[in-house]
Amino acid sequence: MRHPPEIKELPRFPVTGGTILLAIGVTLAYWGHKLDVAPLLEDANVRRWQLWRLVTSALPHGSVYHLAFNAYWIWVFGTLVEKIIGHLRTLAIFLLLAAGSGAAEYGILTGGIGLSGVGYGLFGMLWVLSKRDERFADAVDQNTTTLFVLWFFICIGLDLSGVMPIANVAHGVGALLGVLIGYAIAGRAGARARAVTALAILCTASLACATVARPWVNLARDGGAGEIQLGIDAIRAGRNREAVRWLTDATRIEPRNAIAWYDLGVALGDAGRDVESIAAYAKAHDLSPADAGYEYAHATAAGYHALNQRRDAQAERWFDKATRLKPDQASAWYDLGIACERQEKWSQATDAFQHAVQLEPTNTDYGRALAEALSNSKGGALSNLLKQLGGDDNPRPNPTSQPAAPK
């Protein structure tokens, strides 16, 4: 295998050398917390078409060994490629390998950092070219091949055993992309055409996995964290439809995440989709039955929907459950009072409104409701007579509809 150029020759290889220097600079800033690298990393913003993250996430590294390994092999492989095919083509290959491997890693798992996908891609490309193009005859020897294959499986073992997280999908897809690039460069006419077609399909599939298809292909245990956060941000900004979309995706990625279902319930309630909201809260409660907050959210959402449908007895049962779950919530007592009042259960309504006023004495709606309930309780016969004569139907203030804050 050829010896790489000395470091003093770095100016001859602006793409390879520049990539390594940029990775070192970003990594040092990342370690020293001198630079906010968040805009460079793969997260849910990739699905908002911030596609540069698929490339820039290759720059920061997690450890000295991670950086040293990648920098060394990028220098060994990249300088040869750049010397033979030129700067611009080398840059294009670097970008394709970084974006393709990074997209697959983020789409299927949670994304990663480092130049490993590029390194494995260059290895795969030169492994093919060393057998088919005399210019690359000494690019990869048997020892190097053994090292990269062995390290690939060691990394899988380290990741699965929990020793350290490693972007194994990026390694594998990077290597496959490199092999296809090698055949596209040095294959026979038919093989070259097939390699180009396969390369286009793989790149398109990787991009789709990282964007529109991610909710259906992601396998990570916590792969929906980014979508949950974007959904919460949308709720707080009042963008209800956007919130529903992000949180629906989160529940597809993590169908057993109670928080995702709870926040989806909030978003659906804000969007006026009450029945779906109730179902989402029920799912959150089923997944985490010990969390009284989920059960309370389900009870209040169901009660409010029943009030809107004029199913007052049903609403009373739901809000009675809510007040038992969280007796310090004034809004639940208030809505219980409305449900009772509509059924002319004046004593129960008065008691419920009194609880609401005691908890929030400055709320004028609660005070007014209590006063009118007391009046009806004392003068029920007169109220009924007025109704029969077509008098005032004694309308109540609207029930509360405040969603629980996203967790």
N, C-alpha and C positions, 0 to 999 in steps of 0.2 A: 504493500500500500504506500502511496506517495506521502512524503513528508509535507505538512502544511507550510505556507510561507511564514517567515519571521514577522513578529509584530511590527517591526519598523517598516514593513511593506504595506501597512494598513491603508495609506492614501491611494494605493492602486486598486483597492476594493471598497469603494465608497458605500455600496449597498450592504455588503456583508459586514464590514467594519462599522458602518453607521448604525446598523441594526443592533449589533452587540453593544456599542457605546450607549445607544439610546436605552437599551434594556438595563444596562448597569446603572445609568443615571436615574431612571424611573424607579428601579428597585431600591437604590439607596435612599431616595426621597420617601419611598413607601415605608421602608424600615424605620426611618427617622421621623416619620410623621410630619415631614416638612412640606408635603404636597398631598392634596386631596386627590387620590387616584380613583375615586368612585366613578367619575365620568368615563374612565377608561375600561371599567370592568363589565363583564357580562351580567346583566340582571334583567328584570322584566321590561326595562326600557328598550331592549332589543326588539320586543314585540310592538313597540311604538316607533319602529323603523329607525332607531339609532344604531344603524348597522356597523358604524365604525368600531363599536365596542367588540365586535367579533375579531377585529385585527389588533386593536390596542390592548386587549386583555392579555396578549402574548408578551407584553413588555415587563410587567412586575413579576418577581419571583419570590418564592416563599422562604428560601434558605440559601446559604452560601453554596452548599453542594448542588442544589437545584440550578442556581445561576451558573456555577462553574461548569457543570456537565453540559448544559445547553450551549453556553458560550463557546466552549471548546469544539464541540461537534459542528456548530454552525460555522465556525471559522474553518475547520477542516474541509467540510463539504462545500460551504458557500463560496469560498475563494476559488475552488476548482470550477464550479459552475459559472461564476462570474467571469473568470479568465477566458473560458471557452465560448460562452454564448452571449456575453456582454452584460452591461449594467441594467438596461431597461428590462430585458427578458428575465434576468435574475430577480429584479424587483417584482415583476408580475408573478413569478413563481412563488416568491416569499408571501406576497399578499394572498394569493389563491390558497396556499397551504394553511396560512394562519386563519383566514376566514372560514374555509371549509371545515377544518378540524375543530375550530372554536364553535362554529354553529352546531355541529353534531354533538359536541360535549354539552353545550347549554340546552339544546333541544331535548336530549335524552336524559341528562342528569341536571346539575345545577350550574355548570360552567366551571372554568378553571383559569389558572394564570400560568404564564411561562411559554417559552419557545419550543417546548417538547414536540408539539404537533408539527412545527416547521422542521425540526431536527429529524423526526421520523419520516417526514415527507421527503426530505433530501436524501435520506438513506435509501428509501424505497425507489426513488428515481434513479439514483446512481447504481443501485444493485442491478436494475434492468440495463442501464446504459453501459455498465462495465462489461456486459456480455454481448452487446450489440453495436457499440460505437468505439472504434479504436482510440478516440480522443480521451475516453474515460476508462481505458483498460485497467489502470491501477487505482481506480477510485475506491473500490470496496474489496477487501480480501475476506477470506474465510473467518479469520479471527474477529473482524469487525461485525460480520454477519451474525456470528455466534453471540457476540456481546449484545447486539441490539435485540435479537430474538429472546435470549435469556432474560435480559433486563425487562422486556415487555411482560413476560409471565411473572417475574418477581414483583413487578409493580402491581399487577392484578392481585397477587397474593397479599401484598402489604395493604392494599385498599380494602379487600374483602375481610381481612383479619382485624381491621380497625386501627392498624399501626399508624397509618397516615393516609389522608385523602390524596388520590392521584388521578389525573385526568386520562384514564386509560382509553376512553372513547376517542379522545383527541389523538392519542398515540396510534390507535388502530386505523382511524379514518385518515389521518395524515399520511401514514405509510401507504394505504391503498391509493390515495390521491397521487402520491409520488410515483408509484408503480404505473399508474395510468398515464401520467405525464411522460414517464420514460418510454412507454410504448408509443405514445403520440409523437415523440421526437424521433425515435429510432426504429419503430416497427415497419414492417412491410406495408404496402399500400392498404390492403384490406384490414390488417391488424391496426394500422394507424387510425383508420376511419372508425373502427369499432372502439378504440381507446378514447378517441375524442368524444364519441357519443356517450360512452359510459362515464367519462369525466363530467360531461354536462349534466347527465342524469344525477350523478352523485352530488354534485355541487347544488343543484336545484333541490334535491331531497334534503340535504343538510340545512339549507336556508329555510325550507318549509318547516322542518322540525323545530327550528329555533323561533319561528314566528307563528304562522297560522295553524300549524298542526301540533304545536307543543302540548295543548291540553289533552290530546289523545295519545301522544307517544312518550311523554315524560314518565320516567320510572323512579325518580328520586323520592325518598321518603318525605322530604320537606321541599319538594320542587315547586309548590305553589306559594311560597312565602312572598315572592315579589308581586304576584298577582293580588294577594291579599292586601299588601300595603298600598298598591295602586288603587284598589277598590275602596279602601278606607279614605285615602286622599280624595277620591272622587265624591264620596259621601259628604265629607266635610266641606267640599267646594260646591255642593248642591248639584253635581252632575250625575243625576240618578241613573240614567240609562247606561252611562259609561261604568258606573259602579256595579250595576247588575252584570254587565258583560265581564268585567274583570273577576268578580267574585264567583260567577258561574264557572269560568275557566278554572279558578282555584279549586272548586269542589270537584271538577273533573279530574284534575291532577292529584288531589288529595281527598278522595271521597270519604275518608274517615277522620278528617280534621274538623272537630266541632267548632272551632273558631271561625273557619271559613264558612260553614253553614250559618252560624249565628250572624256574621256580618252580612251574608247574603240576605238573611231575613230582614235586617235593617234596611238594606238597599231596596229590596222589593217593597217593603212597607212604605218607604219614602216615594217610590214610584207609583203607589196606589194599587199595587198588585197584592191585595190582602191575602187571598187564598194561598198563593204561592209563598208569601211571607210566613204564614202560619206553618206551612209544611216545612219550610227551611228551619224555623225555630224548633219544630218537633224533632227534626233530624238531629240538630245540635244537642237537644236534650237526650235523645236516644243514645248518642255517641258518648255523652258525658253526663249520666244521670245524677251524679253527685253534685253537679254545679247548679245551685238554686237559681242562679242568674238566667240560665237557659230556660228552665222551667217557668220562671216568672215571665220572661219575654214571650214564651209561647202562650201562656195564660192571658196576658194583657192583649196580645195581638188577636187572639181568638175572641176575647171579650169585646174588644172594640169593633171587630167585624160583625159580631152578633148584634151589637147595638145599632150599627148602620143598617142591618137587615131587619130591624125591629123585632128581633128574637130576644125579648127582654129577659125572660126567665133563664134562658141559656147564658146570656151575658152576665146575669147575676151570679150564676154558678162559677163562671170563669173568674170574675173579679173577686168573688169571695175566696177562691183559691189563691189568687194573686196577693190579697191582703194577708193571708196566712203565711205565704212564703216570705213576703217582705212587708211586715206591718209598719215600717217607717216610710213607705212610699205614699205620699199624699195623693198623687194622681190616681192610684188604684182605688183608694177610698172614695174619691170624688166620682169616679166612673161607676163604682158599685152603688153609690147613692143615686145616680141617674137611673141605673137599671131598676133599682127598687122603686123609685118615685114613679117611673112610667107604669109600674104595676100597682100604683097607689098603696105601696107598703110604706106608709108615712113614717112609722116608728123606725124601721130599718134604715130608711133613707136619711132620716135625721141623725141617727147614730153614725152612719157612714160619713156624712158631711161634717159632723162634729170632729171626727178623727182627722179629716182632711184639714180643717181649720186649725186644730191643735198643732198639727205638723207644720203648717205654713200659714200662720196667722195674718200675714200681710197680703195674701192672695185674695183679691176682691171677688173673683168668681166663686171661690169656695164660700166666702162669707155670705154673698148674696144667695147662693143655693141653699145654705143652711137656714137663712132667714125665711125664705119662701117655703122650705120644707116644714119648718116649725109652724108657719101660718097655716099650711094645708093640714098639718096634723091636728091642730086645734080646731080648725073650721072645716073639717072634711065634709060635713053634711051640707054646708053652704056651698062649698066648691062643687059638689056633685049636682046640686040644684042648678047652679049657674051653667054647668056643662049641658044639662038637659034642656035648658032654655036657650042654648046656643051661645053662651057667653064665652069668656076667655078660656082657652084650652090650656092655659098655664104652661107655655113652652119653656123648656129647660135650656140652659147654656149647652153648647156642644161638648161632647166628651173629649177628654184629652187624647192626643194622638202622637205624643212625643216618643220617638224611637229610643231604645236604649243606645248608649254610646258604643261605637265599635270597640272591640277589645284589641 
